[in-house]
């Protein structure tokens, strides 16, 4: 039996407040792209997985993944929730599978895909170098 800290209604309200766009990690990446002089679009509507950043002319997309939500193998991504663990393991597993199929579909359609993890964004110089290398800037 799992004990939840919140009632189902409260949990639902908490989850609704989790941002899906314009997150801190996304803003870091967008500022780095602007500093490199790279133009981009947001949202990726119509593309598999709805990439966070799209550079149509370069046929390049960037996904900015939160370590916990997408199951990264870093300290933050490896955390196991104490409440409702089975649900969260299944949810993160589905997220990882969806990420994989989206990346494969984009690559099959000729898009170059860069996955940036939340934990990788702390080093601004490394981020700039990685973006520059990916985009050949």
N, C-alpha and C positions, 0 to 999 in steps of 0.2 A: 504494500500500500504506500502511495506517495502522499506526502503532506505538502500542500501548496501554501505559499505564504499569502497569496491573494485569493479572493473568491473568483469564480470564472468571469464575472462582470468586471471586476477590478483588473484582472489579468488582461482582458480584452482592451480595456481603456489604456493600460500601460503599453501594450503592443501597438496600438494605433498611433501612439506618440513617437514610435521609432521612425526616424526620418528615412525616406527612401531616395531622396536626392538632395543635392547641395549639402552633403555631409562634410565634416571637417576634413577627412582624407581626400574627398573629391576636390575640395577647394584648394588643398595643397598642390595637387596634380595640375589643376587648371592654372594656378598662379605660375607654376614652373613652366607650363607650356607657353603662357603669355610672355614670360621672361625670355624664352627661346625665340619668340617671334612667330610662333606657330598658331595658325587659325584652326578653329575646330567648331563642331556643333555638339549639342548635348542631347542625350536621351536615346538616340539610336532607334527610334520607333520604326518598325518594319524590318529590323534586322534581328536575327536570332539572338536571344538573350538580352536584348536592349542594352547595348554597350553604353557606358557612362560618357565616353568621349568618342566622337566620330570625326575622322578626317577623310572625307569622301574622295577628294582629289588624290590623296596618297594611298587610298584603299587600306586604311589603317584604323583600327579601333583599340580603345583602351578600356579595360574593366578595372575598377578600383574595388577590391574585395576586402570586407571586414574579416579579420582573422577568425573570430568566433563564428560568425554566420556562415562562413564558407569552409570551415574545417581546416585551416592552415596548420602546418606542423610546427608552429612556434609555441611559446609558453601561453600566450593568450588564446590561441586556437585550440590548444590541447586541454583547456579547462573543461571540466565536466560539471554540468549543472547539478546542484544538490536536489532540487525539486523537479519531478517529472522527467527524469533522465531518459527514459525510453522514448518519450515524445521528442526530446531535443536531439537525441542521436539519430532518430529516423529523419527528422526535419533537415538536419545538417547533411545527412547522407543524400537526401533528395536534392538539396542545393548543389552538392558536389557533382551529382550525376547530370543535373540540368546545365551546370557550368561546362562540363565536359562535352555534352552534345552540342551546346551553343558554339563552343570554340571550334569543334570539328565542322559544323555546318558553315561557319564563317570562312574557315580555311578552305573548304571545298569550293566556296564561291569566290575565291581569290582575294580575300581580306587577310591582312596581316594583323595578328592579335597579340596584344601585350596585356598580361595580367600583373597588376601591381597590388601588393598586399599592404594592408594598413601598417604593419610593423616595419616595412621597408621605407616608409616615408619620413622617418625621423632624421635621416641623413640627407640634407638638401643637396649637397654636392653629388652624392651617389645617385640620387633621383634624377638630377639634371643630366648627368652623364648617361644614365640608362635611357632616358627619353631621347637625348640627342643621338645616341647610337641607334635606337629603334627607328627614329625618323630620318636618320642620315642628315642631321642639321649641322 
